[in-house]
Amino acid sequence: MKVAMYYNNKDVRVEEMPVPEIGPKELLVKAKACGICGSDVMEWYRLKKAPRVLGHEMTGEIVKVGEKVKKYKVGERVFVSHHVPCGECRYCLNDQHTLCDTLHSTNFYPGGFSEYIRVPEINVEKGTFVLPDEISYDEGTFIEPLACVVRGMRIAGFKKKQSVLVIGSGIAGLLHVKLARAMGAEVIIATDINEYRLKKASEMGADLALHASDDIAGEIKKINDGYLPDLVVTCTGAPQAVNQAIHLVGRGGTILFFAPTEPGMNIPFPLFDLWNKGVTMVSTYAAAPRDIEEAIELLRSKKVRVEDMITHRLPLERVQEGFNLVADAKESIKVIIEM
């Protein structure tokens, strides 16, 4: 079978591997589509494990079922989660599933940019979801990133009628805009340094899209009854974005650190100002099964529509082109590799 082997952002090769053999409690899934995630082009994160087959936003069709698997059958359309929690540790029992050691050690094989995927037993039990008829394979590639956003908004304690500032209008930022709108946000402001993405943010539900380098506090207050936002979400790891979030969050507001900085980067906090304003700061990583189920329902019901976010559909043979588009982050939003 063909796979996309990642060596670095500029070296993603289409190579041959054997079709995986499955055990009695496993599944073999023929991949149909897989999105390229922004994290796939974070070289500081990916190079240490290269070469490897990446891809975790995948949908496909079950083509082989282990003899002891009773829950699924050949022909079913599925989304498969790469990371799954144990459900039994102190973190899982405290609804902190994404801190679970099992979640950080699980994966399917060899990766989503592959013609076939072997789904291990634990992923069959806790990470395989039948794709509703209302969700196409391409739309299904949004399940994982939308689930991460669902979890983030829950951790941030978002409430209907709140105002939201999203810093960074890439795929994660735009999903935050769409979900905030679906959840009843009163005012949504989006920022970026890329005019193409600012235009997309306006098209996808932002009431105001502003260049991130501008002094934007005044513009935000004009559209938000004189107040700074209740919730600020950082969807870029740039230090400037973190500093901007700290200065633009309203009194009693919350900052959600959705995107990480590079490891080892330290950012000083004006602790007195944050204390004086009563600011809450939270962070989030990945998604748990309950977040995935909610994301699937949002897509199935069309409360969150994602078709307009797909800018490129490419065959596996053009995977390098796809990685170039995502790494350049200029005039693309969602890039999907179709098998």
VOKOL-212520 format. One record per residue: x negated, y negated, z negated of N, C-alpha, C in turn. Coordinates in steps of 0.2 Angstrom, whole numbers, plus 2048, in hexadecimal, padded with zeros to 3 digits. Layout:
N
XYZXYZXYZ
...
This chain:
339
7FC8068008008008007FC7FA800
7FE7F48027FB7EE8027FC7EA7FC
7F77E77F97F77E37F47F37DC7F5
7F47D77F17F17D17F17EC7D17EB
7E57D27ED7E07D27E77DD7CB7E6
7DE7C97E07DC7C27DE7D57C27DC
7D17BE7DF7CA7BD7DD7C97B67DA
7CC7B17DE7CC7AA7DB7D17A77DF
7D37A17DE7D879D7E27D779D7E9
7D179D7EB7CF79D7F27CE7A37F5
7CE7A97F27CC7AF7F47D17B47F1
7D77B57F57DC7BA7F37DD7BE7FA
7DB7C47F97DA7C97FF7E07CE7FF
7E27D08057E77D58067E37DB806
7E47E08017E07E68017E57EC801
7E27F28017E67F88017E47FC7FA
7EA7FE7F77E98027F17EE8087F2
7ED80E7EE7F28137EF7F98117EB
7FE8147EE8058137EB8048167E4
8068127DF8058157D880A81B7D7
8078207D380B8267D180F8247CA
8158267C98188257C381982B7BF
81A8297B881B82F7B38238307B3
8248357AE82B8377AD8308317AB
82D82C7A78318277A482F8207A8
82D8207AE82B81A7B282F8197B8
82F8137BB8328127C182D8107C6
82F8117CD82B80E7D282F8097D6
82D8037D68317FE7D982E7FB7E0
8327FB7E582F7F87EB8307F07EB
82B7EC7EA82C7E57EA82F7E27F0
8337DD7EF8367DA7F48347D27F4
8337CF7EE8317C87EE82D7C77E8
8287C27E88257C17E28237B97E3
8247B57DE8227AE7DE81B7AD7DB
8187A87DE8117A67DB8127A17D6
8107A37D081179F7CA80B79A7CA
80D7947C680778F7C58027927C1
8037977BD7FE79A7B97FA79F7BD
7FC7A17C37F87A57C77F27A27CA
7F379B7CA7ED7977CD7E97937C8
7EA7957C17E67927BC7E07977BB
7DA7947BF7D47997BF7D179A7B8
7D27957B47CF7967AD7D279C7AA
7D879D7AC7DC7A37A97DB7A97AD
7DB7A97B37DB7AF7B77D47B27B9
7CF7AE7BA7C87B07BC7C57B57B7
7C77B57B17C47B97AC7C67C17AD
7CC7C17B17CE7C87B27CE7CA7B9
7CB7C67BD7CB7C77C47C57CC7C6
7C67D07CB7CB7D17D07D17D57CD
7D77D27CF7DD7D67CD7E37D47D1
7E87D87D17EE7D67D57F37D27D0
7F47CC7D27F97C87CE8007C97D0
8047C47CD80B7C47CF8107C77C9
8147C37C68187C57C181F7C27C2
8217BF7C78287BD7C982B7C17CE
82B7C77CD82D7CC7D28347CF7D2
8377D07D883D7D47D883C7DA7DD
8407DF7DD83F7E47E18447EA7E1
8437EF7E48487F57E48457FB7E2
8487FE7DD8468057DA84680A7E0
84080D7E18408127E683E8197E3
83C8197DD83B8207DA83C81F7D2
83F8247CF8418247C883E82A7C5
83A8297BF83882F7BB83D8337B9
83C8397B884183E7B784483D7B0
84183A7AB8448387A58478317A4
84782E7AA84B8277AA8528287AC
8568267A785E8277A88618207AA
85E81B7A88618147A88628117AF
85D8137B485D8107BA85D8157C0
85E8137C685F8187CB85B8157D1
85A8197D68578177DC85C8137E0
85980E7E385D8097E785F8037E3
85E8037DC8607FD7D985C7F77DA
85E7F17DA85A7EB7DB8597E97D4
8527E77D38507E57CC84B7DF7CC
84B7DC7C68467D87C48427DB7BE
83C7DB7BE8387DF7B98337DA7B6
8347D97AF8307D57AB8297D87AA
8247D47AB81D7D77AA81B7D87A3
81D7D379F81C7D37978227D5794
8217DA78F8277DB78B8257DC784
8297DA77F8287DA77882A7E1775
8277E376F8287E976C82F7E9769
8327E37678387E37638387E575C
8327E77598327EA75382D7E674E
8297E27518237DF74C8267D9749
8227D67448257D07408277CA745
8237CA74B8257C474F82B7C5753
82C7CB7558337CD7598397CC754
8387CF74E83D7CE74983F7C7747
83A7C374883B7BC74783D7B774D
83F7BB7528407B775983A7B475B
8357B675A82E7B475D82B7B9762
82F7BB76682D7C176A8277C076E
8267BA7718207B877581A7B8771
81A7B976B8147B97678127C0765
8167C57678157CC76680F7CF76A
80B7D37678057D676A8077DA76F
80C7DE76F80E7E27758107DE77B
8137D877A8157D478080E7D2783
8097D077F8037CE7827FF7D3785
8017DA7847FD7DF7878007E378C
8067E278E80A7E679380A7E3799
80B7E779F80C7E47A580E7EA7AA
8107E87B08117EE7B580B7EE7B9
80B7F37BE8057F57C18067F57C9
8027F27CD7FC7EE7CB7FE7E77CB
8037E57CD8057DE7CD80B7DC7D2
80E7D67D18137D57D68127D47DD
80B7D27DE8097D17E58077D87E8
80B7DC7E880A7E37EA8107E67ED
80F7EB7F28157EE7F58197F27F0
8167F67EB8197FA7E78177F87E0
81B7F97DB8197F87D481B7FE7D0
8168007CB8188057C681A8027C0
8208037BE8238007B88228057B2
81D8037AD81C8087A78228097A3
82280E79F82881079A82B80A796
82680679382980178F82C7FB793
82A7FA79982D7F579D8337F77A0
8347FE7A183A8017A383F80079E
83D8017988428017928447FA790
83F7F57918417EE78E8407E9793
83E7EA79983C7E579E83F7E67A5
8437EA7A68467EB7AD84D7E97AD
84F7E57B18567E27B18597E37B8
85F7E57B98627E67BF8647DF7C2
8637DE7C88647D87CB86B7D77CD
86F7D27CB8767D27CD8767D07D5
87C7D27D887D7D17DF87C7CA7E1
87E7C67DC87E7BE7DD8777BB7DE
8727BF7DC86B7BC7DC8677C07E1
8647BC7E68607BF7EB8597C17E8
8567C57EC84F7C67EA84B7C07E9
84B7BB7EE8487B57ED84A7B17E7
8507B17E68537AD7E08507B17D9
8507B77DA84E7BB7D48477BA7D2
8437B77D683C7B57D483C7AF7CF
8417AC7CE8427A67CA8447A97C3
8467AF7C28487B27BB8437B17B6
83D7B37B78377B27B28367AB7B0
8347A67B583379F7B383979C7B0
83F79D7B284579A7AF84679D7A8
8447A37A78457A67A08407A279C
83A7A179E83579D79A838796798
83B79379D83E78C79C84478D797
84879279784E79479384B79478C
84679878B843799784840792782
83D78E78683A788784840783781
84578378584A77E78384E78077C
84E78777B85178977584C78876F
84678977084178876B841780769
84277C76E84277576D84877276A
84D77776985377576685777076A
85777077185B76C77586276C774
86576677486C765773870761778
87676377A87A76077F87A75877D
87975478387A74D78287374A781
86E74E77F86774B77E864748784
85F74478485B741789855745789
85274779084C74B791848748795
84174879483C74679883874C79A
83774D7A08337537A282D7507A6
8277527A382074F7A581D7547AA
81D7537B081B7587B582075C7B9
82175A7BF82775D7C38257627C8
8217677C682076D7CA8267727C8
8247787CA82A77D7C982D77D7C2
82977D7BD82B77D7B682F7777B4
82C7717B682F76B7B583676A7B8
83776D7BE83D76C7C28427717BF
8407777BD84477B7B98477787B3
8437757AF8457717A984A76C7AB
8497687B184E7637B38557677B4
85576C7B885B7707BA85E7737B4
85A7767AF85D7797A98607737A5
85D76E7A485F76879F8667667A2
8667657A986C7637AC8727687AB
87076E7AB8757747AA8787747A3
87377279E87577279787876C795
87976779987C76179787875B794
87275B79786E75579587174E797
87174979387474379586F73F79A
86973F79986473B79D85E74079E
85C7407A58567447A68517407AA
84B7407A884673C7AB8407417AD
83D7407B38387457B58327407B7
82C7437B682673F7B88217447BC
81D7417C08187457C38137407C6
80E7427C980973E7CD80A73F7D4
80E7437D680F7457DD8167437DF
81673F7E581C73C7E78217417EA
81E7467ED82274B7EF82674F7EA
8237507E48267537DE82B74E7DB
82A7487DB82E7437D88357437DC
8347437E383A7447E783E74A7E6
83B74F7E583E7567E38427557DC
83F7527D88427517D184874E7D1
8487487D584E7447D68547497DA
85274C7DF8567517E28597567DE
8567587D985875E7D585B75C7CE
85C7567CD8607547C785D74F7C3
85774D7C48557477BF8587417C1
85A73D7BB85D7377BC8587327BE
8527337BC84C72E7BD8467327BE
8427317C483C7347C583772E7C5
83172F7C182D72A7C082572C7C1
8217287C481A72A7C581772A7BE
8147307BC8117317B580C72C7B3
8087297B88037247B680671D7B4
80C71C7B680F7157B48117157AD
81270E7AB81470D7A481C70E7A4
81E7137A28257157A482A71579E
82771379882C71379283170E793
83070879683570379783B70679C
8387097A183D70C7A68427127A3
83F71679F84271B79B848718797
84671279384B70F78E85070C792
84F70979885470679C85A70B79E
85871179F85D7167A186071A79C
85D71979685E71E79086171978A
86571478B86871078686370D781
85D70B78485870878085370D77B
85471377C85171877884C71C77C
84671F77984272477C84572A77C
84372F77F84773678084773A77A
84C73E77984D743773848749774
84774B77A84275177C83E74F781
83775078083274F78582F756786
82F75878D82C75F78E82675E793
82076079181A760795819766799
81A76579F81976B7A481376A7A8
80E7677A58077677A88027677A2
7FD76A7A37F876A79D7F376479D
7F475F7A27EF75A7A27F075679B
7EA7547997EA7507927EE74A792
7EE7477987F27407997F9742798
7FC74879A80374979980474A791
80074D78E80174E787801748783
7FC7437857FC73D782803739783
80573978A80B73678C811738788
81173F78781774278381773F77C
81173F77981173C772813735771
81273177681472A77681B729779
81E72D77C82472C77F82A73077C
82973477782E73777483173376F
83873376E83C72F76A83C730763
83E72C75F83E72D757843733756
84073875284473E751844743756
84074275B84074676183B74C761
83B75076683775676683375676D
82D75876C828759771828761772
82976377882876A77A82276B77E
81D76E77C81776F780818776784
81A77578A81C77B78E81677D792
81177979480B77B79880577A793
80077E7947FA77E78F7F577A793
7F177778E7EB7747917E677A792
7E07787957DB77D7957D877F78E
7D678578D7D37877867CD782784
7CD78177E7C877D77B7C977577C
7CE77377F7D076C7807D3769779
7D07657767D37627707D675B772
7DC75A76F7E07537717E175076A
7DF74A7687E07477627E8745761
7EB74675C7F274475B7F273E756
7F67397587F77337537FC73574E
7F97397497FE73C744802738740
80073273F80472D73B80A72B73F
80972A74680F72874A81472E74B
81173474C81673974C81A73B746
81673A74081973B73A81F735739
81D72F73A82172973982772A73E
82772D74482C72D748830734747
82E73874383273E741832743747
82C74474B82C74775182B74F74F
82E75375382D75A75282975D759
82476175882076375D82076B75D
82276E76382277576481F77776A
81D77D76B81B78077181E787772
81D78977882078F77B81C793780
81D79978081979D78581E7A3787
81E7A478D8217AA7908297AB78E
82C7B078F8337B278E8347B878B
8397B978783B7C07848427C2788
8437C87878497CB78B8507C778A
8517C47848577C07848577BA788
8517B77898507B178E8517B4795
84E7B979784F7BC79D8577BD79F
85A7C079A8617C179B8657BB79C
8637B67998677AF7998657AC7A0
85F7AD7A285D7AA7A98607AE7AE
8617B47AE8657B87B386C7B67B4
86F7B47AE8767B27AE8767AB7B1
8727A77AF8727A07B28717A07BA
86D7A57BC86C7A57C38727A97C7
8757AE7C387B7B17C68817AD7C6
8827A97C18887A47C188779E7C5
88179D7C887F7977CB87F7917C7
87F7917C087E78B7BC8777887BD
87278C7BF86C7897C186B78C7C8
86A7887CD86978A7D48627897D6
85F78D7D985778D7DA85678E7E2
85A78F7E68597907ED85578A7F0
8577847EE85477E7F084D77C7EE
84B7817E98447807E783F7847EB
8417887EF83D78D7F383B7897F9
8347877F98327837FF82E788804
82B78D802827792806829799805
82A79D80A82B7A480A8257A780F
8217AB80C81B7AE81081B7B580F
8187B98148177C08148117C1810
8107C780D80A7C98098047C780D
8047C88147FE7C78187FB7BF817
8007BB8157FE7B48157FE7B180D
7FC7B68097FC7B48027F77AF800
7F17AF8047EC7AA8027EF7A3804
7F37A28097F679C80B7FB79A805
7FE79F80280379D7FD7FF79B7F7
7F979E7F57F579C7EF7F27957F0
7F17937F77EE78D7F87F37877F7
7F97897F97FF7847F88007837F1
8007887ED8027877E57FC7847E2
7F67857E47F07827E17EF77B7E2
7F17797E97F17727EB7F676E7E8
7FC7717E680176E7E38037677E6
8047677EC8067617F080D7617F3
80E7657F88147657FB81776C7FB
81876E7F581B7757F481E7757ED
8237797ED82677A7E68267827E5
82A7867E782A78D7E68287907EC
8227947EB81F7987F182079F7EF
8247A37F48267AA7F38227AE7F8
81F7B37F581C7B97FA8227BE7FB
8247BF8018297C48028257CA805
8277D08028247D68058287D980B
